Amino acid sequence: MQMKAWSVQKPGGSEQLTLVKRQVPTAEKGELLVEVSYAGINRLDILTRENPAMKKPYPILGVEVSGVVKENHSDNPSLEPGTKVAGLVKKDAYAEYAIIPAGRAIILPKEMSLKDGAAIPEVFLTAYQTMYWLGKLQAEETILIHAGASGVGTAAIQMARKISNARVIVTAGSQEKLDFCRELGADVTINYKQENFDEIVQKETDGHGADVILDFIGATYWHKNVNSAAVDARWIFIGTLGGVEVDHVDLSAFLGKRISFIGSGLSPRSDDYKAALAADFQKTVIPYFQAGKIKPIIHQTYAFADVAKAHQAMENSENIGKLLIKVKDA
Amino acid sequence: MQMKAWSVQKPGGSEQLTLVKRQVPTAEKGELLVEVSYAGINRLDILTRENPAMKKPYPILGVEVSGVVKENHSDNPSLEPGTKVAGLVKKDAYAEYAIIPAGRAIILPKEMSLKDGAAIPEVFLTAYQTMYWLGKLQAEETILIHAGASGVGTAAIQMARKISNARVIVTAGSQEKLDFCRELGADVTINYKQENFDEIVQKETDGHGADVILDFIGATYWHKNVNSAAVDARWIFIGTLGGVEVDHVDLSAFLGKRISFIGSGLSPRSDDYKAALAADFQKTVIPYFQAGKIKPIIHQTYAFADVAKAHQAMENSENIGKLLIKVKDA
């Protein structure tokens, strides 16, 4: 059986995106075949699209979907056909059908829409992994979240407030974004274009600093992040929007404040890691969704035909929360 | 009652060391008064001695001793007077009497001499904390230990081999030091003056790299340490013998290899932390000493009168293993 999917004509800009016909994938033991309702847009998809090292046949883009189980090849009876799930796919997400390894399927609560579900996997799992598995965020600690209005940022703000009652400090580049972060629970909002965030962090914490830093930025924020770190800070580095080369790095602060600087990323992790993370997330965080205390943040949903527009929106950082494409009505 | 102790006339070189008379300290609840047999020399003592910010009255130097319990003000019956102990003192170690908080006293096995015991606390606890609490060294992993012949280095080599059957790669600056590291169990020894250690690490691990790096060096080894790190490496930074300012830092390796760079130090930790570490160490590592599988490494023992000579030896990095001063025969 054939299906429609999005690939590229050749590596490059969004004009290279092309709708193709591919075979519906075959689920193997331990996997689910899912009829896709929505696929999420991620910055990684754009890096893949542009990657000059990509080999033919060019892949279907995307890493996450929501949808309905069509075939359950696992021994988990909770995943029978008809179950609403979301998750990180094995590969190939912008398509009518996708494979999710059963271990990393998130079972959506009955009251949650498939659209809302599609806004969960990548950003919430990344934020959860970063804050809790790597950052070991403790109750009442202070967390500094850069790019607060991004998909991962909006997920992180909510979890930090609702799960940990943390003090949340965010940076973003517009008043609209900062206002939205405050609605989600941010205690302190900083426009990085107008203010030195390290000075605000020090002032707002009476010199204590941030116990956890979520850093999508890298080089351009390096020195200010060092200044913002508390003693025993866990500074989790998961993106390079501000470049990768830093000069005049002073290591003495890392000794004096016992800073942990931890580079990470979710996508290249092992299957076992992703499954364990999804299981922990299902148990720990999904109840907050059911109780309405945490919500998926969706900026805009695009028609399946409009993937190029969705990519352009992400490239322009226009979004507050997730960008989705609608593949099929559930 | 008065005792003899070593302080400084004013902050400066080893010529400023001065023998003084002080009151025997008073043990409070939860503490031990210990009659000191040996005190260990540490690089921190030299930093203290030189510290221009030091205020009068100048302190007694030193952070660790071995000795015999004179008064037990804790409720731990295993620490009755006459017990042989070693440990990190509350403060003031180069003296005839010292206070050890009971929680961080290491009870020495009967067959171990007080001299050997004095070579344990600072270097073995630091190496243990660094490798296991921070570096999470797993069985059969590869560890890169810089300054392999130092006090912490010689402790780390032995524990990595005997507790974790790790593959141990060391750097040092002379053939004599490297030979000694090999006797202690190092699998690969590198003279950093003659070879690029990152190339050897890559070659000897077939491109895998080091899972854990013990870094006392800092700036001058930065780029080679990045090159040496394995995917998911834990790089523990505990000393600045090679300076603190680094240029051309490339953050992309931290994302690509998911490197954790963790600054730390044992001395400024809380009392609770030190007590928990000592308790874990007593349970996990002391049995290896009893079985003769791990041994304290002592380079030289100086008479109580010769503290200045001991400091000079440390400043010249002459030592393989610990430098001690003998305060009293047990």
Interface residues (C-beta under 8 A of the other chain):
Chain A: G218 A219 W222 F237 I238 G239 T240 V244 E245 V246 D247 H248 V249 D250 L251 S252 A253 F254 L255 G256 K257 R258 I259 S260 F261 I262 G263 S264 G265 P268
Chain B: G218 A219 W222 F237 I238 G239 T240 V244 E245 V246 D247 H248 V249 D250 L251 S252 A253 F254 L255 G256 K257 R258 I259 S260 F261 I262 G263 S264 G265 P268
